[in-house]
Amino acid sequence: MANEFPEIMTIAETCHYLRIPRSSLYKLAQEGKIPGQKVGRHWRFRRESIDRWLEENPFKKSKKEAAEESNA
């Protein structure tokens, strides 16, 4: 799957890669919570950095998921 994405990805490619909305990715990037950099007016993301970021930053469970887990 990773081979179908270029080494340096655009916002659209990164959204597709992470399966998140464009607005969420813009917010993460602007807040410095995801590795990326602006090239002029455009954001660019290295696939290798995104993969490392995913491994180092496990997703937090939503309140609903945490509640369901505690009830089980």
C-alpha positions as CSV (number, residue, x, y, z in Angstrom):
1,M,0.0,0.0,0.0
2,A,2.8,2.5,0.9
3,N,4.3,2.0,-2.5
4,E,1.4,3.6,-4.2
5,F,2.1,6.9,-2.4
6,P,5.0,9.1,-3.4
7,E,7.9,9.8,-1.0
8,I,6.8,13.4,-0.6
9,M,3.0,13.8,-0.4
10,T,0.6,16.6,-0.9
11,I,-2.3,17.4,1.5
12,A,-4.7,15.4,-0.7
13,E,-2.3,12.4,-0.8
14,T,-1.6,12.5,2.9
15,C,-5.4,12.7,3.7
16,H,-6.0,9.7,1.6
17,Y,-3.0,7.9,3.1
18,L,-4.1,8.6,6.7
19,R,-7.9,8.4,5.8
20,I,-8.7,11.6,7.6
21,P,-10.5,14.8,6.4
22,R,-8.6,17.6,4.8
23,S,-9.6,20.0,7.6
24,S,-8.2,17.6,10.3
25,L,-4.8,17.4,8.5
26,Y,-4.6,21.2,8.0
27,K,-5.3,21.6,11.7
28,L,-2.7,19.0,12.8
29,A,-0.1,20.6,10.4
30,Q,-0.8,24.2,11.5
31,E,-0.5,23.2,15.1
32,G,2.8,21.4,14.5
33,K,1.3,18.1,15.7
34,I,2.2,16.2,12.5
35,P,5.5,16.3,10.7
36,G,5.3,18.4,7.6
37,Q,6.5,21.7,6.1
38,K,5.2,24.5,3.9
39,V,6.7,25.0,0.5
40,G,5.4,28.4,-0.4
41,R,1.7,28.2,0.2
42,H,1.6,24.4,0.0
43,W,2.1,21.7,2.6
44,R,4.3,18.7,1.9
45,F,4.7,15.6,4.0
46,R,7.4,12.9,3.8
47,R,5.8,9.4,3.9
48,E,8.6,8.1,6.0
49,S,8.1,10.8,8.6
50,I,4.3,10.2,8.6
51,D,4.9,6.5,9.2
52,R,7.3,7.2,12.1
53,W,4.8,9.7,13.5
54,L,2.1,7.0,13.4
55,E,4.3,4.5,15.3
56,E,5.3,7.1,17.9
57,N,1.9,8.6,18.5
58,P,-0.8,6.0,19.0
59,F,-4.3,7.3,18.5
60,K,-6.2,8.0,21.6
61,K,-9.5,6.2,22.1
62,S,-12.7,8.2,21.8
63,K,-14.8,8.6,25.0
64,K,-17.3,6.2,23.5
65,E,-14.7,3.6,22.8
66,A,-13.3,4.0,26.3
67,A,-16.8,3.7,27.9
68,E,-17.6,0.6,25.8
69,E,-14.3,-1.0,26.9
70,S,-14.9,-0.3,30.6
71,N,-18.3,-1.8,30.4
72,A,-17.0,-5.1,28.8
